[in-house]
Amino acid sequence: MGRVLQRIARLAECVALVLALCCTLASARAQAQAAYRLGVGDVLQVSVFAAPDLSGRFTIGSDGAIRYPRLGSVMMAELTQEEAAERIADGLVGRIPADQTVTVDIVSHAPVFVTGDVQTPGRYEFRPGMIVLELVALGGGLRRPDSPMTGAALQMLMLQRDYADERLVRWSQRVERARLESEIRALEFDSKGLIASGAPRDMVEAEETLFRVRKDSLAAQEAAAEAQRRTLDDEILTLQKSLTLHDRDLVLIEQDVNATQKLADQGLTAHSRLRDSQRQQSGLQRDRLEVIGLLARARQNRLDIDQRAAAVLEARSTENALSLRAVELANLRTEQKIASLAASIEAAHDDLETGSLRQVPAATYAVVRTDRAGTTQISVDAHDRLRPGDILEVDRHLPELDMPARAATR
């Protein structure tokens, strides 16, 4: 039993080492991205402002140079993007206006290849800052030996990794569900409570930012709708007052028309004055009808604003309800996966207890690299950086390990 506990302890150390390596890879790639230097096979997009004949895509050849208009061969290898742009700009001095800018962007890199003792040998896309171990991971990892104990250990590592991933997925779903419930119930997003319960801080902060953005967007739409309502309310009030004044004027003009009619019938005034009063009455009636039309239109616009505002709220509520249902279903599936992985991990522990530990030789790595000096093969370490076009050869020395295992099964 003591030997089993020791094996499990060593396995736990391996898991910790893998997690630390992942962090190291992420940090190394971030640093290398900023310091990447151009190499053979890189495809560059050179852009010269207002000079399309000097802009285009150029591939760095085996000599480390590109063939550029007006300048001919321009050495690009081992330069950063900024240095490459400066070199071209310096070469174009006197050939283009001084205020024109030159930029150099990397369109693509030459691929890298991995062969030997990996699960999936082949061609893979190069990324600045890529190290040997990363390319091995892209190739599916090191080829496993014919050892039941080593197979169980690797299975344990993968199961624990998957278990940790699913737990992160579960936290992501829980945090998203908390945001959706806060939006549906018009409550504040409880970021502190989630962090205190164990949710990753970065995950909670990202979801809180989304909550704030969506809340501010909805508030801005509501504020705009309210401003339009106030404007239309003022317009409606003004039109109502204008309609009241028209009604008063029509009463007065009607009295004036009736009085003028009587005078005209008695021959005491000219009929032209009567016609003037009647035309004035007709004009006021037309103006009144126009005000009525404007008032009806303003009221319709007011109703449209209310309907659009209600539609926005309904769309947001429907969206949140559907998203909440989807995340709850996904969470149920995640819980099932976690339970299944936990059972598989327990079974893998049993395999470790019944198996026999065998020492696996460490892998060795070599890179076949082509540069201006020609093609060479060099030994590298797992953390050494690769270059575009490199061919990585992986040797885990498995035949020596596999032969005893095969002999024992005969």
Secondary structure per residue as TSV (DSSP state, phi and psi in degrees):
chain	resnum	aa	ss	phi	psi
A	1	M	-	360.0	-36.2
A	2	G	H	-62.6	-39.9
A	3	R	H	-64.8	-37.6
A	4	V	H	-62.9	-43.8
A	5	L	H	-62.6	-37.1
A	6	Q	H	-65.3	-40.9
A	7	R	H	-63.7	-42.6
A	8	I	H	-63.6	-38.6
A	9	A	H	-63.0	-42.8
A	10	R	H	-64.8	-36.1
A	11	L	H	-64.8	-40.3
A	12	A	H	-61.8	-37.9
A	13	E	H	-63.3	-38.1
A	14	C	H	-63.3	-42.4
A	15	V	H	-60.9	-44.5
A	16	A	H	-61.0	-38.6
A	17	L	H	-65.0	-39.9
A	18	V	H	-63.6	-44.1
A	19	L	H	-62.9	-41.5
A	20	A	H	-63.9	-37.8
A	21	L	H	-64.3	-39.3
A	22	C	H	-59.5	-43.1
A	23	C	H	-63.4	-41.3
A	24	T	H	-62.6	-41.6
A	25	L	H	-61.3	-44.6
A	26	A	H	-62.1	-42.4
A	27	S	H	-67.3	-41.9
A	28	A	H	-64.7	-39.5
A	29	R	H	-66.7	-39.9
A	30	A	H	-61.6	-39.3
A	31	Q	H	-71.8	-38.4
A	32	A	H	-71.6	-29.6
A	33	Q	H	-60.2	-39.4
A	34	A	H	-74.8	-26.6
A	35	A	T	-106.5	15.9
A	36	Y	-	-65.1	137.0
A	37	R	-	-114.8	138.9
A	38	L	-	-62.4	149.7
A	39	G	-	-142.4	177.1
A	40	V	T	-60.1	135.3
A	41	G	T	92.8	-13.2
A	42	D	-	-65.8	137.4
A	43	V	E	-102.6	121.6
A	44	L	E	-108.2	142.2
A	45	Q	E	-104.7	107.5
A	46	V	E	-97.4	125.6
A	47	S	E	-123.1	124.8
A	48	V	E	-115.2	120.4
A	49	F	T	-57.6	128.9
A	50	A	T	62.7	21.9
A	51	A	-	-138.2	76.2
A	52	P	G	-62.4	-26.3
A	53	D	G	-72.0	-16.8
A	54	L	G	-103.2	1.4
A	55	S	-	-105.2	149.8
A	56	G	E	159.1	-173.8
A	57	R	E	-102.8	137.7
A	58	F	E	-138.0	137.2
A	59	T	E	-102.6	132.9
A	60	I	-	-74.8	121.2
A	61	G	-	-79.9	-177.9
A	62	S	T	-65.0	-19.0
A	63	D	T	-86.8	0.4
A	64	G	S	84.3	10.8
A	65	A	E	-123.9	163.4
A	66	I	E	-114.0	159.0
A	67	R	E	-100.4	108.6
A	68	Y	E	-115.0	139.4
A	69	P	T	-55.6	140.0
A	70	R	T	72.3	-24.5
A	71	L	T	-108.1	-19.7
A	72	G	E	77.1	-132.0
A	73	S	E	-80.9	123.2
A	74	V	E	-123.1	119.5
A	75	M	E	-70.6	125.8
A	76	M	-	-118.5	-22.1
A	77	A	T	-59.2	140.9
A	78	E	T	70.7	11.2
A	79	L	-	-99.9	151.6
A	80	T	-	-79.2	170.9
A	81	Q	H	-61.0	-41.8
A	82	E	H	-65.1	-41.1
A	83	E	H	-66.3	-37.3
A	84	A	H	-64.2	-42.0
A	85	A	H	-63.6	-40.3
A	86	E	H	-64.9	-39.3
A	87	R	H	-64.1	-43.6
A	88	I	H	-66.8	-42.4
A	89	A	H	-61.6	-41.0
A	90	D	H	-63.4	-38.0
A	91	G	H	-69.0	-26.7
A	92	L	T	-91.1	1.7
A	93	V	B	-58.0	128.8
A	94	G	T	87.6	-12.0
A	95	R	T	-103.5	-24.1
A	96	I	B	-131.6	160.2
A	97	P	-	-57.4	147.9
A	98	A	T	-66.1	-24.2
A	99	D	T	-88.0	2.1
A	100	Q	-	-81.7	137.2
A	101	T	-	-101.5	151.9
A	102	V	E	-121.3	130.0
A	103	T	E	-126.5	149.7
A	104	V	E	-129.2	121.9
A	105	D	E	-119.7	148.4
A	106	I	E	-90.4	117.3
A	107	V	E	-81.8	-44.8
A	108	S	E	-161.2	165.2
A	109	H	-	-115.2	160.5
A	110	A	-	-65.1	142.1
A	111	P	-	-70.5	164.3
A	112	V	E	-114.5	158.6
A	113	F	E	-129.7	148.5
A	114	V	E	-131.8	133.9
A	115	T	E	-133.1	168.3
A	116	G	E	97.8	-140.8
A	117	D	S	-84.1	63.2
A	118	V	B	-126.7	160.8
A	119	Q	S	-66.3	-40.9
A	120	T	S	-132.3	82.9
A	121	P	-	-63.7	154.3
A	122	G	E	152.0	-162.3
A	123	R	E	-97.5	137.5
A	124	Y	E	-138.9	154.6
A	125	E	-	-71.9	134.8
A	126	F	-	-82.6	142.0
A	127	R	-	-127.9	135.9
A	128	P	T	-53.6	134.4
A	129	G	T	89.5	0.9
A	130	M	-	-62.8	135.6
A	131	I	B	-112.5	170.1
A	132	V	H	-56.8	-46.4
A	133	L	H	-62.5	-32.6
A	134	E	H	-68.7	-42.2
A	135	L	H	-65.0	-37.2
A	136	V	H	-61.9	-40.0
A	137	A	H	-65.2	-40.1
A	138	L	H	-62.3	-32.0
A	139	G	T	-80.8	14.1
A	140	G	T	88.9	4.4
A	141	G	S	89.7	174.1
A	142	L	B	-66.1	145.7
A	143	R	-	-65.0	135.8
A	144	R	-	-82.3	141.3
A	145	P	-	-78.8	167.3
A	146	D	S	-80.5	57.5
A	147	S	-	-122.9	119.5
A	148	P	H	-61.8	-35.6
A	149	M	H	-69.5	-44.6
A	150	T	H	-64.1	-38.9
A	151	G	H	-60.8	-40.9
A	152	A	H	-66.2	-38.7
A	153	A	H	-65.3	-43.7
A	154	L	H	-65.0	-39.8
A	155	Q	H	-61.0	-40.2
A	156	M	H	-61.4	-43.9
A	157	L	H	-60.1	-45.6
A	158	M	H	-66.4	-40.2
A	159	L	H	-64.6	-42.4
A	160	Q	H	-66.7	-37.0
A	161	R	H	-64.0	-46.5
A	162	D	H	-63.0	-37.8
A	163	Y	H	-62.5	-44.9
A	164	A	H	-64.5	-39.3
A	165	D	H	-62.7	-44.5
A	166	E	H	-66.3	-32.4
A	167	R	H	-66.7	-37.9
A	168	L	H	-64.7	-41.1
A	169	V	H	-60.8	-41.5
A	170	R	H	-62.6	-42.7
A	171	W	H	-62.0	-42.5
A	172	S	H	-58.8	-43.1
A	173	Q	H	-66.7	-39.5
A	174	R	H	-65.4	-41.3
A	175	V	H	-67.6	-41.9
A	176	E	H	-63.3	-40.8
A	177	R	H	-62.8	-39.9
A	178	A	H	-62.3	-39.9
A	179	R	H	-65.2	-44.9
A	180	L	H	-62.7	-41.6
A	181	E	H	-65.2	-36.5
A	182	S	H	-65.0	-41.0
A	183	E	H	-67.4	-42.8
A	184	I	H	-64.2	-40.5
A	185	R	T	-91.5	3.1
A	186	A	T	56.8	44.1
A	187	L	-	-111.8	166.7
A	188	E	-	-76.4	149.5
A	189	F	-	-78.3	120.2
A	190	D	-	-85.9	76.4
A	191	S	H	-69.7	-39.5
A	192	K	H	-63.9	-41.6
A	193	G	H	-63.7	-38.5
A	194	L	H	-66.2	-43.9
A	195	I	H	-64.0	-40.2
A	196	A	H	-64.7	-27.9
A	197	S	T	-81.8	-5.4
A	198	G	T	114.7	-2.7
A	199	A	-	-66.8	140.8
A	200	P	-	-58.9	133.4
A	201	R	H	-59.9	-45.2
A	202	D	H	-60.1	-40.3
A	203	M	H	-64.6	-43.8
A	204	V	H	-66.3	-42.8
A	205	E	H	-64.4	-37.9
A	206	A	H	-64.2	-42.6
A	207	E	H	-69.8	-34.1
A	208	E	H	-65.5	-39.9
A	209	T	H	-60.7	-43.9
A	210	L	H	-62.3	-40.1
A	211	F	H	-60.5	-44.9
A	212	R	H	-65.0	-42.9
A	213	V	H	-62.5	-45.7
A	214	R	H	-67.2	-37.6
A	215	K	H	-66.5	-45.0
A	216	D	H	-64.1	-37.7
A	217	S	H	-63.3	-44.4
A	218	L	H	-66.0	-39.8
A	219	A	H	-64.3	-38.5
A	220	A	H	-65.3	-41.1
A	221	Q	H	-65.0	-41.0
A	222	E	H	-65.4	-39.3
A	223	A	H	-65.5	-40.7
A	224	A	H	-63.8	-42.3
A	225	A	H	-64.4	-39.6
A	226	E	H	-65.6	-39.2
A	227	A	H	-63.0	-40.6
A	228	Q	H	-66.0	-38.1
A	229	R	H	-60.9	-46.9
A	230	R	H	-60.9	-41.3
A	231	T	H	-62.8	-45.0
A	232	L	H	-69.5	-35.3
A	233	D	H	-61.1	-42.7
A	234	D	H	-62.6	-41.3
A	235	E	H	-65.4	-42.1
A	236	I	H	-63.1	-42.4
A	237	L	H	-62.3	-42.9
A	238	T	H	-63.4	-42.7
A	239	L	H	-66.4	-36.0
A	240	Q	H	-65.1	-41.4
A	241	K	H	-64.3	-42.0
A	242	S	H	-62.8	-38.7
A	243	L	H	-65.4	-38.8
A	244	T	H	-62.7	-42.4
A	245	L	H	-64.5	-39.6
A	246	H	H	-62.5	-40.2
A	247	D	H	-62.8	-41.4
A	248	R	H	-63.7	-44.7
A	249	D	H	-63.1	-37.8
A	250	L	H	-66.2	-36.1
A	251	V	H	-62.8	-44.5
A	252	L	H	-66.6	-43.8
A	253	I	H	-68.8	-30.7
A	254	E	H	-66.2	-39.9
A	255	Q	H	-63.1	-40.0
A	256	D	H	-66.0	-40.4
A	257	V	H	-64.0	-43.7
A	258	N	H	-62.7	-43.0
A	259	A	H	-65.3	-41.9
A	260	T	H	-66.2	-35.9
A	261	Q	H	-60.7	-43.4
A	262	K	H	-64.8	-42.7
A	263	L	H	-64.9	-39.6
A	264	A	H	-67.1	-38.0
A	265	D	H	-64.1	-31.4
A	266	Q	T	-87.9	-2.2
A	267	G	T	76.2	17.4
A	268	L	S	-90.7	-8.2
A	269	T	S	-148.7	162.3
A	270	A	-	-78.0	147.4
A	271	H	H	-67.0	-21.9
A	272	S	H	-64.3	-35.0
A	273	R	H	-67.3	-36.5
A	274	L	H	-63.4	-43.2
A	275	R	H	-64.6	-37.3
A	276	D	H	-61.2	-42.1
A	277	S	H	-65.9	-38.7
A	278	Q	H	-67.2	-40.7
A	279	R	H	-62.8	-40.2
A	280	Q	H	-62.6	-38.3
A	281	Q	H	-64.6	-43.1
A	282	S	H	-64.0	-39.1
A	283	G	H	-63.6	-41.7
A	284	L	H	-65.5	-35.8
A	285	Q	H	-66.5	-40.0
A	286	R	H	-63.9	-42.7
A	287	D	H	-61.5	-38.6
A	288	R	H	-63.8	-42.9
A	289	L	H	-62.6	-37.7
A	290	E	H	-65.9	-41.2
A	291	V	H	-63.4	-40.2
A	292	I	H	-60.9	-41.6
A	293	G	H	-64.1	-43.2
A	294	L	H	-64.1	-37.8
A	295	L	H	-66.0	-41.3
A	296	A	H	-64.6	-41.0
A	297	R	H	-64.8	-41.8
A	298	A	H	-63.7	-40.0
A	299	R	H	-66.8	-37.4
A	300	Q	H	-65.6	-40.8
A	301	N	H	-63.3	-38.3
A	302	R	H	-62.8	-41.1
A	303	L	H	-67.1	-38.9
A	304	D	H	-61.6	-40.9
A	305	I	H	-62.3	-44.2
A	306	D	H	-62.2	-40.5
A	307	Q	H	-67.3	-40.4
A	308	R	H	-66.0	-40.7
A	309	A	H	-63.7	-41.3
A	310	A	H	-66.4	-35.6
A	311	A	H	-66.2	-38.0
A	312	V	H	-62.7	-46.1
A	313	L	H	-64.0	-40.3
A	314	E	H	-66.5	-41.1
A	315	A	H	-63.4	-41.9
A	316	R	H	-64.4	-42.1
A	317	S	H	-64.5	-42.0
A	318	T	H	-64.6	-43.9
A	319	E	H	-59.0	-46.4
A	320	N	H	-65.7	-38.7
A	321	A	H	-64.6	-43.9
A	322	L	H	-65.8	-41.3
A	323	S	H	-64.8	-39.1
A	324	L	H	-64.7	-41.8
A	325	R	H	-63.5	-40.9
A	326	A	H	-65.9	-42.3
A	327	V	H	-71.4	-31.9
A	328	E	H	-68.3	-39.9
A	329	L	H	-64.8	-43.5
A	330	A	H	-63.0	-36.5
A	331	N	H	-66.1	-37.9
A	332	L	H	-62.6	-42.0
A	333	R	H	-65.7	-39.4
A	334	T	H	-63.6	-41.0
A	335	E	H	-60.4	-39.1
A	336	Q	H	-66.4	-40.5
A	337	K	H	-63.4	-42.4
A	338	I	H	-62.4	-42.7
A	339	A	H	-64.0	-40.9
A	340	S	H	-65.6	-41.5
A	341	L	H	-66.1	-38.5
A	342	A	H	-61.3	-40.7
A	343	A	H	-66.9	-38.8
A	344	S	H	-66.3	-38.2
A	345	I	H	-63.6	-40.3
A	346	E	H	-63.3	-40.5
A	347	A	H	-65.8	-37.7
A	348	A	H	-65.4	-35.4
A	349	H	H	-60.4	-40.9
A	350	D	H	-63.0	-39.5
A	351	D	H	-62.9	-38.9
A	352	L	H	-65.4	-37.0
A	353	E	H	-70.0	-30.4
A	354	T	H	-94.3	-14.6
A	355	G	S	-85.1	176.5
A	356	S	-	-117.6	128.9
A	357	L	-	-74.1	131.7
A	358	R	-	-124.5	143.7
A	359	Q	-	-78.9	120.9
A	360	V	-	-95.9	127.0
A	361	P	-	-60.0	147.7
A	362	A	-	-72.4	145.2
A	363	A	-	-75.6	149.1
A	364	T	E	-117.5	150.6
A	365	Y	E	-128.4	143.3
A	366	A	E	-139.4	145.4
A	367	V	E	-118.9	129.7
A	368	V	E	-95.3	115.8
A	369	R	E	-125.0	136.4
A	370	T	E	-113.2	125.5
A	371	D	E	-139.1	-163.6
A	372	R	T	-63.4	-26.5
A	373	A	T	-82.7	-10.4
A	374	G	E	122.0	-161.3
A	375	T	E	-104.2	128.2
A	376	T	E	-135.2	157.9
A	377	Q	E	-116.9	126.0
A	378	I	E	-129.7	147.6
A	379	S	E	-80.8	139.3
A	380	V	E	-133.2	165.6
A	381	D	-	-101.2	164.5
A	382	A	T	-60.5	-25.5
A	383	H	T	-103.1	6.1
A	384	D	-	-72.4	148.2
A	385	R	B	-82.3	148.7
A	386	L	-	-101.3	164.3
A	387	R	-	-120.3	156.4
A	388	P	T	-56.4	138.7
A	389	G	T	87.6	-5.5
A	390	D	-	-65.6	146.8
A	391	I	E	-114.6	113.6
A	392	L	E	-94.0	125.5
A	393	E	E	-107.5	123.6
A	394	V	E	-111.2	126.6
A	395	D	E	-126.9	115.4
A	396	R	-	-100.7	1.9
A	397	H	-	57.4	42.4
A	398	L	H	-75.1	-29.7
A	399	P	H	-54.7	-40.2
A	400	E	H	-63.5	-32.2
A	401	L	H	-82.8	-36.1
A	402	D	H	-74.8	-32.9
A	403	M	H	-58.8	-46.7
A	404	P	H	-61.7	-35.9
A	405	A	H	-66.9	-40.4
A	406	R	H	-68.0	-39.9
A	407	A	H	-63.1	-33.4
A	408	A	H	-71.4	-22.9
A	409	T	H	-88.6	-7.8
A	410	R	-	-82.4	360.0
